[in-house]
Every structure is written in C-alpha cells, then in structure tokens.
Amino acid sequence: MCAHVLVAEDDEKQAELIRRSLLAEGHTATVVHDGASALDAVRRLGPDLLVLDLMLPVVDGLDVCRALRGGAEQPDLPVVMLTARAAEDDVLLGLDAGADDYLTKPYSPRELMARIRTVLRRSGRGVGARGEDPVVRAAGISVDPVRHEVRCDGAPVECTPAEFQILLAMAGEPERVFTRRQLLHCTRGFDRSSTERAVDVHIMNLRRKIEPDPRRPVRLVTVFGVGYKLTGARP
C-alpha cells in the first residue's frame, strides 16, 4: 500500500524521522511545521493521510482538524494525531475534533507506521498503488474496503455502514482492545447522533452475523471494564 502522507510536526528532527519511516514503507511524504501550512498543503496537494501534531504553532492541531472536518476540501481526510498529552481528556478532545487515531509521545516509528497502515485500509485511500491485497483478514473474517464486502468463513455478510467501519477497524488490528468511544469514532459520518451505548447494539448485531453462537462469542469478545476485541484466530 502506497500513499502520499502529509506530516505536520514542528519538531524538525521528529518530522524527519517520520518522513524517513514513511519512505521506507513505500509512501511519499511532504513535511510542514505549522498548522497554517498544513491547511494550505491539504488544499494544494490533496494528500491521502495527515499525520498531525497537536501542539503546532500558528494554528494548533485541534483547530486544523476542526477546519478540515468543517470545510469543503477533503473533509474526510484521514488524520493520525500525535500528542504529548497522555490524559484521557486530551485524547478525547483530539478524537472529538475529528482525528481518526492518535498516538501519545514518545512512540515508536514502527507503531506509527502500523497505525497509518490501519487508517489507510479503513479509509480505502492509497490502496493498490503497489498491487497489494487491500482485504483485511482475521478470525475467519475478511473485510474488503474497496468493494465494501464482508465475508465470514467464505460466506457473504450484510453489514450496515457503521457495522462495516467497526469491523474494518477491528479486523485491521486483531487482539487490540477498542473502547466504546474508539469504536463510536469509527462510525463518524454514519451515526453522528449515536452514543457510546449504541456501540453495544452494533456489536450485538455483528455477533448475530459472524458468531457460531452469539450468546457465547468467540470472535468478537468483550474485555470487561474496557471494551471489545476481535480475536486473531479462527474459532
């Protein structure tokens, strides 16, 4: 998977490390160092994804994200936000502003590249530029972001748009535990008026479609007190 990634990071050494990591992954990269330049580059270059530092000069990351989501140009541009603030409220501010994922500094370049791959698959951007298979597979489930198709043990599964986005995110990172808030964020654009409890309904409906016995889930399991995860192994 190859994509054009815009990096908005005011720390020049950090920005260069991200740029080199992206090039090593086969992506192309453009680097800017403030929020105003980021918005200008989005308009001029039309990138596939934006890596966005929260604490940018001129226009901060939150305002950049809000401007993108409320604007006419690239309102659905995938955004991975970087923040030195580890508090839950700060992370939630980023998600509420429209970020698709976030990483708390310090982070490893490998983890950032993995998050970028997942967000690109979820959005369907940059797919197929190097002839790679865009289909995400886990636990006997395949999710195709290009054809918008889901199969379970080879059989087609009908999903609502919100269910599809939840399953795509979870299949892209099997064994990762997602909170309700994170899964609700995956449905942005489909269930804007939903609450976190609506995620439980989506999970219940998905279990009816992909579990041998929805009352005893073995694929889409609950992690009590945290959220849900999709197991990596076929049941």
C-alpha positions in Angstrom: 0.0 0.0 0.0 1.5 3.3 -1.1 0.1 6.7 -0.1 1.0 10.4 -0.1 1.3 11.4 3.6 1.4 15.0 4.8 3.3 15.4 8.1 2.6 18.4 10.2 5.2 18.4 13.0 7.0 21.4 14.4 9.9 19.4 15.8 12.2 19.1 12.8 14.1 16.1 14.0 10.9 14.2 14.7 9.4 15.2 11.4 12.5 13.9 9.6 12.3 10.6 11.4 8.6 10.3 10.4 9.5 11.2 6.8 12.2 8.6 6.5 10.0 5.9 8.1 7.3 6.7 5.5 9.7 6.5 2.6 10.9 3.1 3.9 7.3 1.9 3.9 7.0 2.9 0.2 5.0 6.1 0.8 5.7 9.6 -0.4 5.8 12.4 2.2 5.5 16.1 2.5 6.6 17.9 5.7 5.3 21.2 7.1 6.0 22.7 10.5 2.9 24.8 11.4 -0.9 24.4 11.2 -1.5 27.1 8.6 1.0 25.4 6.3 -0.8 22.1 6.9 -4.1 23.5 5.8 -2.5 25.1 2.8 -0.8 21.8 1.8 -4.0 19.9 2.1 -5.7 22.2 -0.3 -2.7 22.2 -2.8 -1.6 18.6 -2.6 -4.6 16.5 -1.8 -2.7 14.0 0.4 -4.1 10.6 1.3 -3.5 11.0 5.1 -2.3 13.6 7.5 0.0 13.0 10.5 -0.8 15.9 12.7 1.0 17.1 15.9 -1.4 18.5 18.4 0.9 21.4 19.6 1.6 23.2 16.3 2.4 26.9 16.1 0.2 29.4 14.3 -2.8 27.1 14.2 -2.8 24.2 16.6 -3.6 20.6 15.7 -7.1 20.7 17.1 -8.1 23.7 15.1 -6.5 22.2 11.9 -8.6 19.1 12.4 -11.8 21.1 13.0 -11.1 23.2 10.0 -10.7 20.1 7.8 -13.9 18.4 9.1 -15.9 21.6 8.7 -14.5 22.6 5.3 -15.4 21.7 1.7 -12.0 20.4 0.8 -11.0 16.9 2.0 -13.5 16.8 5.0 -12.9 13.0 5.1 -9.1 13.2 5.0 -7.8 10.6 7.5 -5.9 12.1 10.4 -3.5 10.4 12.8 -2.9 12.8 15.7 0.3 12.9 17.7 0.2 14.3 21.2 2.5 14.6 24.2 -0.6 14.9 26.4 -1.4 11.4 27.8 -4.5 12.5 29.8 -7.7 10.8 28.6 -9.5 14.2 28.3 -6.8 15.4 25.9 -7.1 12.3 23.8 -10.8 12.6 23.7 -10.5 16.2 22.6 -8.5 15.0 19.6 -11.0 12.3 18.7 -13.9 14.7 19.1 -12.1 17.2 16.8 -12.1 14.5 14.1 -8.9 12.6 14.4 -9.1 9.0 13.1 -6.5 7.7 15.5 -3.9 9.1 18.0 -0.5 8.3 19.4 0.9 9.6 22.7 4.5 10.7 22.6 7.0 9.1 23.0 6.1 6.4 20.4 8.0 4.0 18.2 8.1 4.7 14.5 7.0 1.1 13.9 3.9 1.7 15.9 3.1 4.9 13.9 3.6 3.1 10.6 1.2 0.3 11.8 -1.4 2.9 12.8 -1.0 4.6 9.4 -1.5 1.3 7.5 -4.6 0.6 9.5 -6.2 4.0 9.0 -5.4 3.9 5.2 -7.0 0.4 5.0 -10.1 1.7 6.9 -10.4 4.7 4.6 -9.7 2.9 1.3 -7.0 5.5 0.4 -3.7 4.6 -1.1 -4.9 1.1 -1.8 -3.4 -0.9 -4.6 -0.7 1.5 -5.5 1.8 -1.3 -5.2 -0.6 -4.1 -6.2 -1.2 -5.2 -2.6 -4.3 -7.0 -1.5 -6.5 -4.4 0.3 -8.6 -7.1 2.1 -8.2 -7.3 5.9 -8.5 -10.8 7.4 -8.8 -12.0 11.0 -10.6 -14.9 12.8 -12.1 -16.3 9.5 -13.5 -12.9 8.6 -12.4 -10.9 5.5 -13.2 -7.2 5.1 -12.7 -5.5 1.7 -12.7 -1.7 2.0 -12.6 -1.2 -1.8 -15.6 -3.4 -2.7 -17.2 -2.8 0.7 -17.7 -6.5 1.3 -17.6 -8.7 4.4 -17.2 -12.5 4.4 -17.3 -14.9 7.3 -15.8 -18.3 6.6 -16.3 -17.5 2.9 -20.0 -16.6 3.2 -21.1 -13.1 2.4 -22.3 -11.0 5.4 -24.6 -8.0 5.0 -23.5 -5.1 7.3 -24.7 -1.6 7.9 -22.2 1.2 7.1 -21.5 1.6 10.8 -21.0 -2.1 11.4 -18.7 -2.3 8.4 -16.5 0.5 9.8 -16.3 -1.1 13.2 -15.4 -4.5 11.8 -12.8 -3.0 9.4 -11.1 -1.2 12.3 -11.1 -4.3 14.5 -10.0 -6.7 11.8 -7.1 -4.4 10.9 -5.8 -4.8 14.4 -6.8 -8.2 15.8 -6.4 -8.7 19.5 -6.3 -4.9 20.1 -8.9 -3.9 22.7 -11.1 -1.0 21.5 -13.0 1.2 23.9 -16.6 2.1 23.1 -15.5 5.6 22.4 -12.9 4.5 19.9 -15.5 2.3 18.1 -18.0 5.0 18.1 -15.5 7.2 16.5 -15.1 4.7 13.7 -18.7 5.3 12.8 -18.3 9.0 12.4 -20.3 10.2 9.4 -22.8 7.3 9.7 -24.0 7.6 13.3 -23.3 11.2 14.2 -26.1 11.3 16.8 -25.2 8.0 18.5 -23.9 7.5 22.0 -21.3 5.1 23.2 -24.1 2.6 24.2 -25.1 2.4 20.5 -21.8 0.6 20.0 -23.1 -2.2 22.2 -26.0 -2.6 19.7 -23.7 -2.7 16.8 -21.6 -5.4 18.5 -24.7 -7.4 19.3 -25.8 -7.2 15.7 -22.4 -8.2 14.4 -22.3 -11.2 16.7 -25.5 -12.4 15.2 -23.9 -12.3 11.8 -20.4 -13.7 12.5 -20.6 -15.8 15.6 -21.5 -19.6 15.6 -23.4 -18.8 18.9 -24.0 -15.1 19.5 -24.7 -15.8 23.2 -21.2 -17.3 23.6 -19.0 -15.2 21.3 -15.6 -16.5 20.4 -14.6 -14.0 17.7 -15.9 -10.6 18.8 -15.3 -10.8 22.6 -15.9 -8.5 25.5 -13.0 -7.3 27.6 -14.8 -6.4 30.8 -14.3 -2.9 32.0 -12.5 -1.8 28.8 -14.4 -2.6 25.6 -14.2 -5.2 22.8 -11.7 -7.0 20.6 -11.7 -9.2 17.6 -9.6 -12.4 18.2 -6.9 -13.1 15.7 -7.5 -16.9 15.4 -10.3 -18.7 13.6 -12.7 -20.4 16.1 
